[in-house]
Amino acid sequence: MKILVVGGGGREHALAWKLKQSPRAERIFCAPGNAGTAEVAENVAIPANDLPGLICFAKENEIGLTVVGPDDPLAAGIADLFQACGLRVFGPSKSAARLESSKVFAKALMRQNKIPTARGAAFSECEAAFAFVGEARFPIVIKADGLALGKGVIIARDVKEARAAIDSMMNERRFGDAGSRVLIEECLTGSECSLHALLDGTSYRMLATARDHKRAFDGDTGPNTGGMGAFSPADNFDAGLQAQFDRTVMRPLLDGLKETGVVFRGLLFPGLMITADGLRVLEFNCRFGDPETQVILPRLKSDLLDLLEAAIDGTLAGTAIEWDERAAVTVVLASGGYPGKYDVSKPIHGLEKLSEATDVHVFHAGTRKENGEVVSAGGRVLAVTALGESVAAARARAYEAVSEIAFEGCHYRRDIALGAVAAKVVGD
């Protein structure tokens, strides 16, 4: 089978890498790809948001399956367009993808179906939002309604910060149309957990759990980013919480979507907060997470292509998923200044030293080739993943690999998974 992976980040590199391992994968293309995907697939110079161009390529090259990585094409209806052309695609419809593309829609659906989540209110008028925060109990969370590259969430600790956040979203258009409406919520406390579930419309199968590190700097300080690292399995999610998640989130969600006439086939990625009162849904994403994909897929022993097709065909109920019992840790290497302004085209050194490393994988996120050399081309540049018998072992191996890589301005968090390791030591 010929496979097309849409996107050019670390998630897409991990997807292409895993799909290549399937005995049924004949050729893999990645549009537009990066310097890393070029090692496991054939890069195609078509942007992920060029839907007509992608459809044309899929038709001309007899692509058997297109796997959509980023959220923007899904929100734009790429799955609907491909299906209308008789092309097989993995990813939810535009209607189903509203769970991610509109936080207001997702919040309303959760309320209607009594899915546990933070209390909040939506606003399309700036003055009304200002009035609401004037009476709020702080801290509060202010979210842009639409897609904002994982950066449209601001925690405000007082009225001044709240008004500034609302002004930047609604008036200054910091996130474009994504901030034309805002959602203002109570600030939940606890520990976060990332879940991934394959859905086929009626059934679902859970993938391995993970925990992401969103803040830019050590100690969970600094601005939010797309994600600076992750580890799997999560240390804060057990069988009891899984049962609670099934009962209070997934079944009500599937029932609620069915009542609105929406069929979800694809990958659902709920972000959870584990509170003293149980789990709460922070948000829904409708695609593989980044960097969660880079930490989960190296643990997957089953054929990813088979799983994606089972979701499309509605046969997940009879599908088993096999996992490597070892832990995995991913550390993201970012450009200096990220998530703010940063420079690109910085030569990356040391990658060749890790090309044959055991149980270490370097997934490219923002890279490209210039004059035969791999250089930086984005905010998040690389994701280094390592496997180990424990989170501590995986963490040590990941940071050992990171020490072999260098580029000008490179920065990364030095405390990825450190809390899990410390908690384990205390528990022992």
Stockholm file with secondary structure:
# STOCKHOLM 1.0

chainA/1-428         MKILVVGGGGREHALAWKLKQSPRAERIFCAPGNAGTAEVAENVAIPANDLPGLICFAKENEIGLTVVGPDDPLAAGIADLFQACGLRVFGPSKSAARLESSKVFAKALMRQNKIPTARGAAFSECEAAFAFVGEARFPIVIKADGLALGKGVIIARDVKEARAAIDSMMNERRFGDAGSRVLIEECLTGSECSLHALLDGTSYRMLATARDHKRAFDGDTGPNTGGMGAFSPADNFDAGLQAQFDRTVMRPLLDGLKETGVVFRGLLFPGLMITADGLRVLEFNCRFGDPETQVILPRLKSDLLDLLEAAIDGTLAGTAIEWDERAAVTVVLASGGYPGKYDVSKPIHGLEKLSEATDVHVFHAGTRKENGEVVSAGGRVLAVTALGESVAAARARAYEAVSEIAFEGCHYRRDIALGAVAAKVVGD
#=GR chainA/1-428 SS CEEEEEECSHHHHHHHHHHTTSTTCCEEEEEECCTTGGGTSEECCCCTTCHHHHHHHHHHTTCSEEEECSHHHHHTTHHHHHHHTTCCEESCCTTTTHHHHCHHHHHHHHHHTTCCBCCEEEESSHHHHHHHHHTCCSSEEEEESSCCTTCCEEEESSHHHHHHHHIIIIISCTTGGGGSSEEEEECCCSEEEECCEEEESSCEEECCCBEECCEEETTTEEEECSCSEEEESCSSCCHHHHHHHIIIIIHHHHHHHHHTTCCCEEEEEEEEEEETTEEEEEEEESSCCTTHHHHHGGGBCSCHHHHHHHHHHTCGGGCCCCBCSSEEEEEEEECTTTTSSCCCCCBCBSGGGGTTCTTEEEEESSEEEETTEEEECSSEEEEEEEEESSHHHHHHHHHHHHTTCBCTTCBCCSCTTHHHHHHHHHHC
#=GC SS_cons         CEEEEEECSHHHHHHHHHHTTSTTCCEEEEEECCTTGGGTSEECCCCTTCHHHHHHHHHHTTCSEEEECSHHHHHTTHHHHHHHTTCCEESCCTTTTHHHHCHHHHHHHHHHTTCCBCCEEEESSHHHHHHHHHTCCSSEEEEESSCCTTCCEEEESSHHHHHHHHIIIIISCTTGGGGSSEEEEECCCSEEEECCEEEESSCEEECCCBEECCEEETTTEEEECSCSEEEESCSSCCHHHHHHHIIIIIHHHHHHHHHTTCCCEEEEEEEEEEETTEEEEEEEESSCCTTHHHHHGGGBCSCHHHHHHHHHHTCGGGCCCCBCSSEEEEEEEECTTTTSSCCCCCBCBSGGGGTTCTTEEEEESSEEEETTEEEECSSEEEEEEEEESSHHHHHHHHHHHHTTCBCTTCBCCSCTTHHHHHHHHHHC
//
